[in-house]
């Protein structure tokens, strides 16, 4: 993993190597339980991600509203990431993950119930999005912070690549499954509500799998520090200082923030382009997103090997350049095939980029700071997504999806030039 842990970083503080050779991830009961439960819930999430904008559009016929409700699901990262990270380092991470998925199970399950009773409103969708997004902040920060306790340091790239494989498989099969589920109902709104039910059940499966994990999700040092806690503000500031003090980690956060902001409106723009200019029905649209997910699955499979053979600078510059080219392809699409190719190119690069960034960050941070460092990083990177979706959704009304996709491609091209001229290129 030399490309991700440059020798010229004296402040790197990787976790100590285990005394004995670690067992294979495929023989690690606790990792397999953690990973399998998340795989099921990830598939559920991929179903509701397609259902959400379709449900809002069916209820309101407003792209702006669809963008705002989607942004509400992402907004908690911008508002809560820092305190959530500090609390993840204080609280029992396993119990926090179980409670977070219980909240998501109940929140998402309320949508099909309200629809069946004839009381579903856009206001409820906003509330559900905020509740689900808040639970996701706590769950995802606890999960990524716990991973170094579940697997050995040298297994982190492979473990995170398996997480990316699950995400990519969900992007491959989830939208097609979502289109099938939505198509079972007489109306798009009824089908989308049914898709929410499937997502709700997936979180229940995650809760059950987590209850059987035996390994603790934080080190002994973090558990013994309970009687010596400082104020929450002081602990939050410690994580921010750690991120800001490490120049390359800071640059990675800023780059990922810009990329997330520019890519956040892509899904909504593609949906509008497909249903408008291309006249694709929801089943074909589901197949478009599903087929493009094959790229993500391939990217997850090759990510560990590429991270060993290429320098991070090469991966960073190449990734942003590919994303820019793929967005151009989306903007000029006249049929489903360019949409599949463009989305596929975007998906194939993400796992490669994510594996090197996450592994570098997890290896650099001590266990007692994992939650706060991850939350500081994600406040910037994930917090940019609701802003991007909001701005994109508002621009889609006057400009249309092709023009918005063109602007996003131009922004990504500028980002590729910027990272090529930065210190990241030398990593």
Phi, psi and omega in degrees: 000031182299324180297338184261346180231074184302145183290342182273017176255090183292343184269003178294142184223066183295156179294149181295148180290146180292156182292325180241160179298130182290148177288159179301147177301329180287350177249005180269104183302315184292318179295318181296322176295315179298313184291318182294319178297320179289330177297317179297313182292329177294321176297318178299318180297321180296332177288313183286336178297324175282326183290326186301302180296326179295322180293316180295318178297323179293325182277327189240338187057031184236112175300326179297316178297319178299319178294321182289321178293319176299320178296325180298328178289332183264340186302322181304331177296323179289323186269328192242355188302315184294307177296327178297320179298319178294320180290327176298325177284340179271314191272169173290115188293324181295311179299322180296319179295319179297315180293324179295316179290332175295319177299317181293323177302312183288318183296310181291327178293339179289338183292306178296330178295313179295323179295317180297328180274355180078022183240016181286129179231164176295326178301318178295322179297323175298314181296316179298318180298317180293317180295314180295319179295321178296314178298324179295323178301308182294317183295309186293324177292320177294320182295310183291327179288332181278338187304318178297343176274338183270328181234162178286156183306318182288349178266356183302314180301316180293320180296316180289328176297324176293323174299317178294326177298317177298315179300316182291320177297323177294320176292331180287310186259335184300309181298321177297319176295321178298315178299322178295314181297314180297324180289345178291334183270167182285331181233159178298320181298315180294320178294320178295321177297323176295324177295323176298323178298318179297318179295319180301316180296327181296326178288329174296320177297322178295318178301315182297316181295322181296327182294341181262358177284131185260330186290141175292148184264006172213158183286164180300324183297320179293326182285329182278351184274005186301322183280358183239027184291144170265186178292156180299322180297319180295321179291322176298317181297327180297319177293319178297318180297320179300314180297314186287334181286333180266105190303313183291323176295322178296317179295322177297319179296317181293320178297312181295325177299313180296315180298315180297320178300317184282333181268345184302321182276000188298313183300314180295320179296319179294320178300314180293320178296317182293318182280337181268274186296325184266347175056046178269139176278175189292328179293316177295321179298318176299320178292326177298310180292324180292314181296324179293336179292345176299327177297318178295322179296318177296318179299320179295325181289326183265353186301312181300320181290317179295324180295338178272331186265336182246148173289155181297324179302320178295319179294318183295309181296315181296321181298310183294323178296317178296318178300321179296314180296321180295323180291325174299317179298321177297319184295329184258008184298137175242000181206173179296332187295315175297329175296316179297315181294315181297313178294325178297318178296319178297319183287327183291333183277326187302313180299322179296313179296316184293321182298315182289323180292312183293317180297318178299316182292315180295324181288334183279331190265136172289157186301319184291350178247001187304312182300316183288323179289316177297322180290322177297316179297313185284336175301319178286312189282311178283329179295338178286340185293313178298327176295318180295317179296319180296310180297316179297317179298321179290324180284336182296331182291307181280331188261329184089162187293324182295316181294319179296316178298324176296318178295320179295320178297319179296319178296320179292323177297318177296321178296322178297318177295321182294315181291330177293335179263001184262178178294337181298331181299334184270353182289000000 
